[in-house]
Amino acid sequence: MKITVIGAGLVGLASAHALAAEGHDVTVLDREGPAAGASQGNAGWLAHTDIDPIASPKMLRRVPRFLLDPLGPLAIRPSYLLPILPWLTRLIWASRPDNLARSVEALVSLQRLAMPAWTKLSGELGLARLIHRRGGLFVFDDADAFARAKGHFQKQRAFGVACDLLDAVEVRQMEPALSDRIVAAAFFPDAAHVTDPREVTQALFDAALERGVRFQKAAVSRIEPGSPVRIGLAGGGSRTADKVVLAAGAWSKPLAAALGDVVPLDTERGYNVSFPGVTGLLNRPVSFDGQGFVATPLDSGLRIGGAVELGGLELPPNHARTRALYAKATRYLRDLPAFDSGTLWMGFRPSIPDSLPVIGRSRATPDVLYAFGHGHYGLTQSAATADLVAALIAGRAPAIDLARFSPQRF
């Protein structure tokens, strides 16, 4: 079939590969080009070991404390408070115990597909060198917090996630750059990270062109159901396709809404500072409990980032948040370079309140499929999502139940 994929980020490009591998004629459209959004600036973790949605009672308990600090792990820009209220209401609803349990079950089902899908895709394309399998650390500066978290680690083990608990000495043997503030950690040996998210996305793009996938730089203004489907382009013009895959990340919402699918997609604005050429300080990714940031040893340099700011797509970045992340990092990591030597970035995580992406067919036509809203797990879940999309287009039963990912679940 003639298939158009809207979006040249990780999810869109992985989908293009999965469809081209089945013999389809694939064209990718993007308003900027490959790796222009969150796919270039994410933390670089293949975090398939995570099993908890963002929406959870634990997160809700922390919200009041977070919001008292405008530069803390979670902030809402004052001018965006009213627009984000419906999304926050759904977040609270998704945190109810029965809703949370269903979300965990669905999230785990998708996370279990993530690494096998990435292993298969990277192996087929000769890109296995771009994935480092050194595990990941979740570290604590509070012994009581670590003790309370042991129940959660046991829950992860029950879902098949390998997890080793380390004391302070063992942590620093593994990562000598961690300061004496760190008292314990959980080590996830099956976690992985990539050489650099931009490099991975560009490699997927280049490999797609080599296998015959075409690319057109164009912004999409509308999708019109029909046989074939018509795609209107900003500035005039259009193209047609037998099937369309909408994988435009944070910019997917209005296109889906015009097709009758009102999806509560908003953005979690993430910040980071990267230090090009600073390698060897850490061996593996480290997440810092309760601090809202992570540190990743990319091949291109050390990246420190994280936090959540709810502020939509239009407001300018507030890099005072990035400086605050760096200030925290100096308390936990030795020998960090000066902040001003780093490169700043802010990007938009396309997030759904229940922390589950939208994967499924449009209400308007089965010939338009959605693959967006992956939040913090776009890199992790991209290859698995692509396989699910390919199965739906081929008429095969997907590997997991997609009811919890349906665009119509809202």
RADA-V286333 format. One record per residue. N is the residue number from 0. RES is the residue in one small letter. SS is DSSP state (2 for helix, 1 for strand, 0 for the rest). PSI is psi in degrees with one decimal (* if undefined). D_CENTER is the distance of its C-alpha to the mean C-alpha in Angstrom with 2 decimals. Layout:
n=N res=RES ss=SS psi=PSI d_center=D_CENTER
n=N res=RES ss=SS psi=PSI d_center=D_CENTER
This chain:
n=0 res=m ss=0 psi=162.1 d_center=29.00
n=1 res=k ss=1 psi=113.5 d_center=28.05
n=2 res=i ss=1 psi=134.4 d_center=24.34
n=3 res=t ss=1 psi=128.9 d_center=22.40
n=4 res=v ss=1 psi=123.9 d_center=18.62
n=5 res=i ss=1 psi=108.8 d_center=17.52
n=6 res=g ss=0 psi=122.8 d_center=14.64
n=7 res=a ss=0 psi=33.4 d_center=14.53
n=8 res=g ss=0 psi=-166.6 d_center=10.90
n=9 res=l ss=2 psi=-43.7 d_center=9.43
n=10 res=v ss=2 psi=-45.2 d_center=9.62
n=11 res=g ss=2 psi=-44.1 d_center=12.96
n=12 res=l ss=2 psi=-38.3 d_center=14.41
n=13 res=a ss=2 psi=-39.3 d_center=13.75
n=14 res=s ss=2 psi=-41.0 d_center=15.38
n=15 res=a ss=2 psi=-41.6 d_center=18.15
n=16 res=h ss=2 psi=-45.7 d_center=18.91
n=17 res=a ss=2 psi=-36.9 d_center=19.10
n=18 res=l ss=2 psi=-40.3 d_center=21.42
n=19 res=a ss=2 psi=-34.9 d_center=23.47
n=20 res=a ss=0 psi=-22.2 d_center=24.04
n=21 res=e ss=0 psi=11.5 d_center=25.75
n=22 res=g ss=0 psi=7.7 d_center=28.02
n=23 res=h ss=0 psi=156.0 d_center=26.69
n=24 res=d ss=1 psi=107.7 d_center=27.33
n=25 res=v ss=1 psi=134.0 d_center=23.92
n=26 res=t ss=1 psi=135.8 d_center=23.36
n=27 res=v ss=1 psi=130.1 d_center=20.13
n=28 res=l ss=1 psi=140.3 d_center=20.38
n=29 res=d ss=1 psi=142.5 d_center=18.46
n=30 res=r ss=0 psi=-19.4 d_center=19.88
n=31 res=e ss=0 psi=-54.0 d_center=19.27
n=32 res=g ss=0 psi=-176.9 d_center=18.38
n=33 res=p ss=0 psi=143.0 d_center=15.88
n=34 res=a ss=0 psi=35.1 d_center=13.10
n=35 res=a ss=0 psi=-20.2 d_center=14.29
n=36 res=g ss=0 psi=-134.4 d_center=11.26
n=37 res=a ss=2 psi=-21.2 d_center=7.84
n=38 res=s ss=2 psi=-18.3 d_center=8.13
n=39 res=q ss=2 psi=-26.5 d_center=11.05
n=40 res=g ss=2 psi=11.3 d_center=10.44
n=41 res=n ss=0 psi=175.8 d_center=7.38
n=42 res=a ss=0 psi=-12.6 d_center=8.93
n=43 res=g ss=0 psi=11.3 d_center=9.23
n=44 res=w ss=1 psi=138.5 d_center=8.93
n=45 res=l ss=1 psi=87.1 d_center=9.16
n=46 res=a ss=0 psi=51.2 d_center=9.06
n=47 res=h ss=0 psi=-9.4 d_center=10.79
n=48 res=t ss=0 psi=-12.7 d_center=13.39
n=49 res=d ss=0 psi=134.7 d_center=11.75
n=50 res=i ss=0 psi=0.5 d_center=13.64
n=51 res=d ss=0 psi=125.9 d_center=13.76
n=52 res=p ss=0 psi=157.4 d_center=12.19
n=53 res=i ss=0 psi=-40.1 d_center=11.94
n=54 res=a ss=0 psi=107.4 d_center=15.08
n=55 res=s ss=0 psi=157.0 d_center=17.76
n=56 res=p ss=2 psi=-36.4 d_center=21.29
n=57 res=k ss=2 psi=-44.9 d_center=20.43
n=58 res=m ss=2 psi=-42.3 d_center=18.05
n=59 res=l ss=2 psi=-35.5 d_center=20.73
n=60 res=r ss=2 psi=-30.3 d_center=23.39
n=61 res=r ss=2 psi=-16.9 d_center=21.77
n=62 res=v ss=2 psi=-48.6 d_center=21.24
n=63 res=p ss=2 psi=-41.8 d_center=24.89
n=64 res=r ss=2 psi=-41.5 d_center=24.91
n=65 res=f ss=2 psi=-43.4 d_center=21.70
n=66 res=l ss=2 psi=-17.3 d_center=23.06
n=67 res=l ss=0 psi=-16.5 d_center=26.32
n=68 res=d ss=0 psi=104.7 d_center=24.67
n=69 res=p ss=0 psi=-15.3 d_center=23.51
n=70 res=l ss=0 psi=14.6 d_center=21.81
n=71 res=g ss=0 psi=-169.5 d_center=20.35
n=72 res=p ss=0 psi=-25.7 d_center=16.95
n=73 res=l ss=1 psi=128.0 d_center=16.94
n=74 res=a ss=1 psi=149.6 d_center=18.94
n=75 res=i ss=1 psi=122.8 d_center=19.93
n=76 res=r ss=0 psi=128.9 d_center=21.70
n=77 res=p ss=2 psi=-39.0 d_center=25.17
n=78 res=s ss=2 psi=-9.7 d_center=25.46
n=79 res=y ss=2 psi=6.2 d_center=22.33
n=80 res=l ss=2 psi=-48.2 d_center=23.49
n=81 res=l ss=2 psi=-46.7 d_center=25.23
n=82 res=p ss=2 psi=-30.2 d_center=22.62
n=83 res=i ss=2 psi=-9.0 d_center=19.94
n=84 res=l ss=2 psi=-44.7 d_center=22.45
n=85 res=p ss=2 psi=-39.1 d_center=21.90
n=86 res=w ss=2 psi=-43.9 d_center=18.16
n=87 res=l ss=2 psi=-37.6 d_center=19.19
n=88 res=t ss=2 psi=-43.7 d_center=21.89
n=89 res=r ss=2 psi=-33.9 d_center=19.64
n=90 res=l ss=2 psi=-44.5 d_center=17.47
n=91 res=i ss=2 psi=-43.0 d_center=20.80
n=92 res=w ss=2 psi=-40.1 d_center=21.88
n=93 res=a ss=2 psi=-18.6 d_center=18.81
n=94 res=s ss=0 psi=-7.1 d_center=19.71
n=95 res=r ss=0 psi=144.1 d_center=23.15
n=96 res=p ss=2 psi=-43.8 d_center=23.92
n=97 res=d ss=2 psi=-40.2 d_center=24.44
n=98 res=n ss=2 psi=-40.4 d_center=21.33
n=99 res=l ss=2 psi=-42.8 d_center=19.24
n=100 res=a ss=2 psi=-41.7 d_center=20.89
n=101 res=r ss=2 psi=-36.8 d_center=20.03
n=102 res=s ss=2 psi=-40.4 d_center=16.35
n=103 res=v ss=2 psi=-45.9 d_center=16.34
n=104 res=e ss=2 psi=-44.4 d_center=18.27
n=105 res=a ss=2 psi=-43.4 d_center=15.97
n=106 res=l ss=2 psi=-44.7 d_center=12.78
n=107 res=v ss=2 psi=-40.5 d_center=14.91
n=108 res=s ss=2 psi=-38.9 d_center=16.17
n=109 res=l ss=2 psi=-39.7 d_center=12.92
n=110 res=q ss=2 psi=-33.0 d_center=11.90
n=111 res=r ss=2 psi=-25.2 d_center=15.44
n=112 res=l ss=2 psi=-17.2 d_center=14.99
n=113 res=a ss=2 psi=-57.2 d_center=12.03
n=114 res=m ss=2 psi=-41.1 d_center=14.20
n=115 res=p ss=2 psi=-38.8 d_center=17.25
n=116 res=a ss=2 psi=-41.5 d_center=15.57
n=117 res=w ss=2 psi=-38.0 d_center=14.30
n=118 res=t ss=2 psi=-43.5 d_center=17.79
n=119 res=k ss=2 psi=-49.4 d_center=19.48
n=120 res=l ss=2 psi=-47.7 d_center=17.79
n=121 res=s ss=2 psi=-34.3 d_center=18.12
n=122 res=g ss=2 psi=-43.8 d_center=21.63
n=123 res=e ss=2 psi=-34.5 d_center=22.74
n=124 res=l ss=2 psi=-0.6 d_center=21.79
n=125 res=g ss=0 psi=32.4 d_center=23.15
n=126 res=l ss=0 psi=16.9 d_center=19.93
n=127 res=a ss=2 psi=-25.5 d_center=19.90
n=128 res=r ss=2 psi=-16.9 d_center=20.89
n=129 res=l ss=2 psi=-1.7 d_center=17.44
n=130 res=i ss=1 psi=123.9 d_center=16.13
n=131 res=h ss=1 psi=125.7 d_center=17.67
n=132 res=r ss=0 psi=74.0 d_center=18.38
n=133 res=r ss=0 psi=7.3 d_center=19.71
n=134 res=g ss=0 psi=-178.0 d_center=18.01
n=135 res=g ss=1 psi=152.3 d_center=16.49
n=136 res=l ss=1 psi=141.3 d_center=18.32
n=137 res=f ss=1 psi=107.4 d_center=17.97
n=138 res=v ss=1 psi=156.2 d_center=21.03
n=139 res=f ss=1 psi=142.5 d_center=23.39
n=140 res=d ss=0 psi=9.3 d_center=26.07
n=141 res=d ss=0 psi=118.6 d_center=27.74
n=142 res=a ss=2 psi=-36.3 d_center=29.60
n=143 res=d ss=2 psi=-40.5 d_center=29.77
n=144 res=a ss=2 psi=-39.0 d_center=26.04
n=145 res=f ss=2 psi=-42.2 d_center=25.70
n=146 res=a ss=2 psi=-41.0 d_center=28.41
n=147 res=r ss=2 psi=-28.8 d_center=26.75
n=148 res=a ss=2 psi=-11.5 d_center=23.47
n=149 res=k ss=2 psi=-33.1 d_center=25.41
n=150 res=g ss=2 psi=-38.2 d_center=25.41
n=151 res=h ss=2 psi=-41.5 d_center=21.64
n=152 res=f ss=2 psi=-36.3 d_center=21.74
n=153 res=q ss=2 psi=-37.4 d_center=24.45
n=154 res=k ss=2 psi=-41.9 d_center=22.38
n=155 res=q ss=2 psi=-42.7 d_center=19.69
n=156 res=r ss=2 psi=-38.1 d_center=22.63
n=157 res=a ss=2 psi=-27.2 d_center=23.93
n=158 res=f ss=0 psi=7.2 d_center=20.87
n=159 res=g ss=0 psi=12.2 d_center=21.53
n=160 res=v ss=0 psi=119.0 d_center=19.25
n=161 res=a ss=0 psi=135.4 d_center=21.47
n=162 res=c ss=0 psi=126.3 d_center=21.88
n=163 res=d ss=1 psi=134.9 d_center=24.69
n=164 res=l ss=1 psi=133.0 d_center=25.92
n=165 res=l ss=1 psi=145.6 d_center=27.31
n=166 res=d ss=1 psi=-179.1 d_center=29.84
n=167 res=a ss=2 psi=-40.7 d_center=30.06
n=168 res=v ss=2 psi=-44.7 d_center=32.12
n=169 res=e ss=2 psi=-36.4 d_center=29.88
n=170 res=v ss=2 psi=-46.7 d_center=26.79
n=171 res=r ss=2 psi=-22.1 d_center=28.66
n=172 res=q ss=2 psi=-35.0 d_center=30.04
n=173 res=m ss=2 psi=-40.4 d_center=26.56
n=174 res=e ss=0 psi=87.6 d_center=25.38
n=175 res=p ss=0 psi=-20.5 d_center=28.54
n=176 res=a ss=0 psi=-12.4 d_center=26.83
n=177 res=l ss=1 psi=137.3 d_center=25.81
n=178 res=s ss=0 psi=172.3 d_center=28.44
n=179 res=d ss=0 psi=-7.7 d_center=30.89
n=180 res=r ss=0 psi=-27.3 d_center=28.99
n=181 res=i ss=0 psi=123.2 d_center=26.77
n=182 res=v ss=0 psi=-16.6 d_center=28.75
n=183 res=a ss=1 psi=170.3 d_center=26.65
n=184 res=a ss=1 psi=160.1 d_center=23.38
n=185 res=a ss=1 psi=130.7 d_center=21.63
n=186 res=f ss=1 psi=127.6 d_center=20.91
n=187 res=f ss=1 psi=97.3 d_center=18.61
n=188 res=p ss=0 psi=-21.3 d_center=20.24
n=189 res=d ss=0 psi=-5.0 d_center=17.99
n=190 res=a ss=0 psi=159.5 d_center=14.77
n=191 res=a ss=1 psi=167.9 d_center=14.11
n=192 res=h ss=1 psi=165.9 d_center=12.73
n=193 res=v ss=1 psi=165.2 d_center=13.27
n=194 res=t ss=0 psi=-43.9 d_center=16.08
n=195 res=d ss=0 psi=129.2 d_center=14.17
n=196 res=p ss=2 psi=-39.5 d_center=11.04
n=197 res=r ss=2 psi=-43.7 d_center=13.54
n=198 res=e ss=2 psi=-41.9 d_center=16.04
n=199 res=v ss=2 psi=-45.9 d_center=14.01
n=200 res=t ss=2 psi=-43.5 d_center=13.13
n=201 res=q ss=2 psi=-38.2 d_center=16.78
n=202 res=a ss=2 psi=-40.2 d_center=18.07
n=203 res=l ss=2 psi=-40.6 d_center=16.57
n=204 res=f ss=2 psi=-48.7 d_center=18.14
n=205 res=d ss=2 psi=-42.0 d_center=21.42
n=206 res=a ss=2 psi=-33.9 d_center=21.66
n=207 res=a ss=2 psi=-44.0 d_center=21.17
n=208 res=l ss=2 psi=-38.3 d_center=24.04
n=209 res=e ss=2 psi=-29.7 d_center=26.12
n=210 res=r ss=0 psi=9.2 d_center=25.97
n=211 res=g ss=0 psi=-0.6 d_center=27.08
n=212 res=v ss=0 psi=135.7 d_center=24.04
n=213 res=r ss=1 psi=156.8 d_center=25.00
n=214 res=f ss=1 psi=138.1 d_center=23.16
n=215 res=q ss=1 psi=126.5 d_center=24.32
n=216 res=k ss=1 psi=108.9 d_center=23.24
n=217 res=a ss=0 psi=142.3 d_center=23.61
n=218 res=a ss=0 psi=136.1 d_center=22.26
n=219 res=v ss=1 psi=129.1 d_center=22.56
n=220 res=s ss=1 psi=-24.7 d_center=24.65
n=221 res=r ss=1 psi=157.7 d_center=25.16
n=222 res=i ss=1 psi=123.8 d_center=25.03
n=223 res=e ss=1 psi=118.2 d_center=28.41
n=224 res=p ss=0 psi=149.7 d_center=29.03
n=225 res=g ss=0 psi=-176.4 d_center=31.90
n=226 res=s ss=0 psi=93.8 d_center=33.03
n=227 res=p ss=0 psi=174.2 d_center=31.61
n=228 res=v ss=1 psi=136.4 d_center=28.66
n=229 res=r ss=1 psi=134.3 d_center=29.18
n=230 res=i ss=1 psi=113.7 d_center=26.49
n=231 res=g ss=1 psi=138.7 d_center=27.80
n=232 res=l ss=1 psi=141.1 d_center=26.91
n=233 res=a ss=0 psi=137.1 d_center=27.10
n=234 res=g ss=0 psi=0.8 d_center=30.45
n=235 res=g ss=0 psi=160.1 d_center=32.08
n=236 res=g ss=0 psi=164.7 d_center=32.06
n=237 res=s ss=1 psi=170.8 d_center=30.28
n=238 res=r ss=1 psi=163.2 d_center=29.45
n=239 res=t ss=1 psi=159.2 d_center=29.60
n=240 res=a ss=1 psi=153.2 d_center=27.82
n=241 res=d ss=0 psi=-38.2 d_center=28.47
n=242 res=k ss=1 psi=150.8 d_center=24.83
n=243 res=v ss=1 psi=135.3 d_center=21.88
n=244 res=v ss=1 psi=117.6 d_center=18.16
n=245 res=l ss=1 psi=107.7 d_center=16.28
n=246 res=a ss=0 psi=50.4 d_center=12.79
n=247 res=a ss=0 psi=17.8 d_center=12.99
n=248 res=g ss=2 psi=-129.9 d_center=9.80
n=249 res=a ss=2 psi=-15.4 d_center=11.25
n=250 res=w ss=2 psi=14.0 d_center=14.65
n=251 res=s ss=0 psi=-26.4 d_center=14.91
n=252 res=k ss=2 psi=-51.7 d_center=16.62
n=253 res=p ss=2 psi=-32.4 d_center=20.12
n=254 res=l ss=2 psi=-40.2 d_center=20.44
n=255 res=a ss=2 psi=-40.5 d_center=19.71
n=256 res=a ss=2 psi=-38.1 d_center=22.02
n=257 res=a ss=2 psi=-20.9 d_center=24.77
n=258 res=l ss=0 psi=4.5 d_center=24.70
n=259 res=g ss=0 psi=5.2 d_center=25.26
n=260 res=d ss=0 psi=100.8 d_center=21.86
n=261 res=v ss=0 psi=96.0 d_center=21.23
n=262 res=v ss=0 psi=129.6 d_center=17.60
n=263 res=p ss=0 psi=63.8 d_center=16.70
n=264 res=l ss=1 psi=129.7 d_center=13.68
n=265 res=d ss=1 psi=-171.8 d_center=13.38
n=266 res=t ss=1 psi=141.5 d_center=11.29
n=267 res=e ss=1 psi=108.4 d_center=10.40
n=268 res=r ss=1 psi=119.3 d_center=11.73
n=269 res=g ss=1 psi=145.6 d_center=10.64
n=270 res=y ss=1 psi=148.3 d_center=13.47
n=271 res=n ss=1 psi=163.0 d_center=14.41
n=272 res=v ss=1 psi=131.0 d_center=17.59
n=273 res=s ss=1 psi=145.0 d_center=18.03
n=274 res=f ss=1 psi=92.6 d_center=21.42
n=275 res=p ss=1 psi=135.2 d_center=22.27
n=276 res=g ss=0 psi=-8.6 d_center=24.51
n=277 res=v ss=0 psi=96.4 d_center=24.09
n=278 res=t ss=0 psi=155.9 d_center=23.59
n=279 res=g ss=0 psi=-9.1 d_center=25.08
n=280 res=l ss=0 psi=-41.9 d_center=24.57
n=281 res=l ss=0 psi=155.7 d_center=22.05
n=282 res=n ss=0 psi=-23.2 d_center=21.81
n=283 res=r ss=0 psi=165.8 d_center=18.43
n=284 res=p ss=1 psi=147.2 d_center=15.42
n=285 res=v ss=1 psi=130.2 d_center=16.66
n=286 res=s ss=1 psi=140.7 d_center=15.31
n=287 res=f ss=1 psi=112.2 d_center=18.06
n=288 res=d ss=0 psi=129.1 d_center=18.89
n=289 res=g ss=0 psi=-0.4 d_center=19.43
n=290 res=q ss=0 psi=-15.4 d_center=18.90
n=291 res=g ss=0 psi=22.9 d_center=15.37
n=292 res=f ss=1 psi=161.0 d_center=14.61
n=293 res=v ss=1 psi=160.8 d_center=13.85
n=294 res=a ss=1 psi=129.6 d_center=15.71
n=295 res=t ss=1 psi=128.6 d_center=14.82
n=296 res=p ss=1 psi=80.2 d_center=17.73
n=297 res=l ss=1 psi=156.4 d_center=16.61
n=298 res=d ss=0 psi=-25.6 d_center=19.56
n=299 res=s ss=0 psi=-12.0 d_center=19.74
n=300 res=g ss=1 psi=172.0 d_center=20.07
n=301 res=l ss=1 psi=134.6 d_center=18.87
n=302 res=r ss=1 psi=128.9 d_center=15.80
n=303 res=i ss=1 psi=120.6 d_center=15.87
n=304 res=g ss=1 psi=178.9 d_center=13.29
n=305 res=g ss=1 psi=-144.1 d_center=11.53
n=306 res=a ss=1 psi=164.0 d_center=13.22
n=307 res=v ss=1 psi=124.8 d_center=12.71
n=308 res=e ss=1 psi=125.6 d_center=15.08
n=309 res=l ss=1 psi=108.9 d_center=15.84
n=310 res=g ss=0 psi=8.0 d_center=17.69
n=311 res=g ss=0 psi=-166.8 d_center=16.72
n=312 res=l ss=0 psi=-13.8 d_center=16.72
n=313 res=e ss=0 psi=-31.3 d_center=20.27
n=314 res=l ss=0 psi=147.8 d_center=21.05
n=315 res=p ss=0 psi=159.5 d_center=21.31
n=316 res=p ss=0 psi=153.2 d_center=19.31
n=317 res=n ss=0 psi=87.7 d_center=20.91
n=318 res=h ss=0 psi=2.8 d_center=20.80
n=319 res=a ss=2 psi=-29.2 d_center=23.03
n=320 res=r ss=2 psi=-40.5 d_center=19.83
n=321 res=t ss=2 psi=-41.6 d_center=18.88
n=322 res=r ss=2 psi=-35.9 d_center=22.44
n=323 res=a ss=2 psi=-38.8 d_center=22.22
n=324 res=l ss=2 psi=-45.3 d_center=19.27
n=325 res=y ss=2 psi=-41.8 d_center=21.44
n=326 res=a ss=2 psi=-40.4 d_center=24.48
n=327 res=k ss=2 psi=-43.5 d_center=22.92
n=328 res=a ss=2 psi=-33.4 d_center=21.92
n=329 res=t ss=2 psi=-21.6 d_center=25.56
n=330 res=r ss=2 psi=-18.7 d_center=26.68
n=331 res=y ss=2 psi=-15.8 d_center=24.78
n=332 res=l ss=1 psi=130.4 d_center=24.76
n=333 res=r ss=0 psi=151.7 d_center=28.00
n=334 res=d ss=0 psi=33.5 d_center=28.83
n=335 res=l ss=0 psi=142.8 d_center=25.98
n=336 res=p ss=0 psi=167.1 d_center=26.94
n=337 res=a ss=0 psi=143.2 d_center=27.90
n=338 res=f ss=2 psi=-42.3 d_center=25.28
n=339 res=d ss=2 psi=-9.7 d_center=26.97
n=340 res=s ss=2 psi=-4.2 d_center=26.51
n=341 res=g ss=0 psi=167.9 d_center=22.73
n=342 res=t ss=1 psi=126.4 d_center=20.65
n=343 res=l ss=1 psi=149.4 d_center=18.82
n=344 res=w ss=1 psi=146.1 d_center=15.66
n=345 res=m ss=1 psi=135.4 d_center=13.98
n=346 res=g ss=1 psi=173.0 d_center=11.13
n=347 res=f ss=1 psi=111.0 d_center=9.83
n=348 res=r ss=1 psi=122.2 d_center=6.59
n=349 res=p ss=1 psi=107.8 d_center=7.94
n=350 res=s ss=1 psi=140.1 d_center=8.69
n=351 res=i ss=1 psi=142.7 d_center=11.40
n=352 res=p ss=0 psi=-30.5 d_center=13.83
n=353 res=d ss=0 psi=7.5 d_center=13.87
n=354 res=s ss=0 psi=16.0 d_center=10.14
n=355 res=l ss=0 psi=134.8 d_center=10.66
n=356 res=p ss=0 psi=168.2 d_center=9.69
n=357 res=v ss=1 psi=116.1 d_center=12.86
n=358 res=i ss=1 psi=111.8 d_center=14.38
n=359 res=g ss=1 psi=-175.8 d_center=18.09
n=360 res=r ss=1 psi=149.3 d_center=21.08
n=361 res=s ss=0 psi=149.6 d_center=22.12
n=362 res=r ss=0 psi=-34.1 d_center=24.94
n=363 res=a ss=0 psi=-33.6 d_center=27.01
n=364 res=t ss=0 psi=140.0 d_center=27.06
n=365 res=p ss=0 psi=-6.0 d_center=25.80
n=366 res=d ss=0 psi=-3.4 d_center=25.53
n=367 res=v ss=1 psi=123.9 d_center=22.35
n=368 res=l ss=1 psi=144.5 d_center=19.16
n=369 res=y ss=1 psi=142.6 d_center=15.85
n=370 res=a ss=1 psi=78.1 d_center=12.39
n=371 res=f ss=1 psi=171.6 d_center=9.99
n=372 res=g ss=0 psi=31.9 d_center=8.40
n=373 res=h ss=1 psi=-4.4 d_center=5.25
n=374 res=g ss=2 psi=-123.3 d_center=4.58
n=375 res=h ss=2 psi=-2.9 d_center=3.20
n=376 res=y ss=2 psi=24.1 d_center=2.83
n=377 res=g ss=2 psi=-48.9 d_center=3.00
n=378 res=l ss=2 psi=-48.8 d_center=5.25
n=379 res=t ss=2 psi=-47.7 d_center=6.54
n=380 res=q ss=2 psi=1.3 d_center=7.48
n=381 res=s ss=2 psi=-48.1 d_center=8.47
n=382 res=a ss=2 psi=-38.8 d_center=11.95
n=383 res=a ss=2 psi=-42.0 d_center=12.69
n=384 res=t ss=2 psi=-41.4 d_center=11.92
n=385 res=a ss=2 psi=-41.6 d_center=14.20
n=386 res=d ss=2 psi=-37.2 d_center=16.87
n=387 res=l ss=2 psi=-41.6 d_center=16.88
n=388 res=v ss=2 psi=-44.9 d_center=17.34
n=389 res=a ss=2 psi=-38.4 d_center=20.08
n=390 res=a ss=2 psi=-43.6 d_center=21.77
n=391 res=l ss=2 psi=-42.8 d_center=21.96
n=392 res=i ss=2 psi=-34.6 d_center=23.45
n=393 res=a ss=2 psi=-9.6 d_center=25.87
n=394 res=g ss=0 psi=14.3 d_center=26.95
n=395 res=r ss=0 psi=157.6 d_center=26.08
n=396 res=a ss=0 psi=128.0 d_center=24.99
n=397 res=p ss=0 psi=161.5 d_center=21.24
n=398 res=a ss=0 psi=-22.8 d_center=20.56
n=399 res=i ss=0 psi=164.2 d_center=19.48
n=400 res=d ss=0 psi=121.7 d_center=20.62
n=401 res=l ss=0 psi=11.0 d_center=18.51
n=402 res=a ss=2 psi=-40.5 d_center=20.46
n=403 res=r ss=2 psi=-10.9 d_center=17.87
n=404 res=f ss=2 psi=2.1 d_center=15.37
n=405 res=s ss=0 psi=140.8 d_center=18.22
n=406 res=p ss=2 psi=-22.4 d_center=18.19
n=407 res=q ss=2 psi=4.8 d_center=21.53
n=408 res=r ss=2 psi=-12.0 d_center=20.61
n=409 res=f ss=0 psi=* d_center=20.82
